[in-house]
């Protein structure tokens, strides 16, 4: 009854508000996660996030694996691998980069996926604009007294590639499992896969109450709350509106970095961010179809 009541309350909220809430929750959750890296390491924080999210979601989703064929099991396993890889590589990047640039570079993954199947010449302009923004971050931006960490940039690109794989696999898994059952299984798989690295980085810190409480907070902010908001919003939102709101991710990330982590937004970084956001908006507006529903399963869990 509590789940039904909570869903009814979410349905009463305008979908645009739900989307913005989910986006803000993800990015401020990432900023909060960064404050735990010194104690538990990026892999340790990912382990806590995925494990707590699985513990919270599995009892609600009650996934049923009986009767699933080999293709479905392989797909949900790959989904869990993409989920773990996306989160770990992004948190490792975030350990080396400010939040705004990390999300901006990562955003190149789903943006490239959106452009890849297009035959419109205009999309080449958006691709060039996005690529220019990422290149500007790599070669023209600075934070503090030094250039952005090249390893961090490569890790953010890897996270973007995993994000693109996550989007593709989420469609396959969403067609094979009801509701969020596939996500619940994938979170469990991801937690198991990240377990060795998480234990190696965090060690005894995983038993500290403050770290456990922080991991639970990250799971709620970065996984449970945004996915609940976005999944509810997607049922009542067109794809064009969804894409436009998702384009705000890098900007909200930069704001979270400033407010939570005290990071300065360098003018060149801001320009690169605007270029990537503009490219995302351009791709969305150029490819929108008024009668096309929003694609389920695209909620970012970075």
VENBEL-V185433 format. One line per field, one symbol per residue. ss: DSSP state (@ for helix, = for strand, . for the rest). psi: psi as a letter, one per 40 degrees, with the letter a starting at -180 (. if undefined). burial: # if it has 24 or more other ideal C-beta (glycine too) atoms within 12 Angstrom, else .. Layout:
ss: ???
psi: ???
burial: ???
//
This chain:
ss: .@@@@@@@@@@...@@@@@@@@@@@@@@@@@@@@..@@@@@@@@@@@@@@@@@@@@@@@@@........@@@@@@@@@@@@@@@@@@@@@@@@@....@@@@@@@@.@@@@@@@@@....@@@@@@@@@@@@@@@@@@@@.==..==..@@@@@@@@@@@@@@@@@@@@@@@@@@@....@@@@@@@@@@@@@@@@@@@@@@@@@@@.@@@@@@@@@@@@@@@@@@@@@@@@@@...=@@@@@@@@..@@@@@@@@@@@@@.....@@@@@@@@@@@@@@@@@@@@@.....=.........
psi: dddddddddddehhddddddddddddddddddddeedddeiddddddddddddddddddddgihehehidddddddddddddddddddddddddeeiiddddddddedcdddddddeiehddddddddddddddddddeeiihbeiiihdddddddddddddddddddddddddediibfdddddddddddddeddddddddbedeehdddddddddddddecdddddddddddefiiddddddddeeddddddddddddefiihiddddddddddddddddddddeihdehiihieehhf.
burial: .........#....##.####################.####################.##.#........##.#########################################.......#..##.##########..#.#....##..##.################.###.##.#############.###.##..##..##....##.#####################.######################..##.#.##.#################.##......#########
//
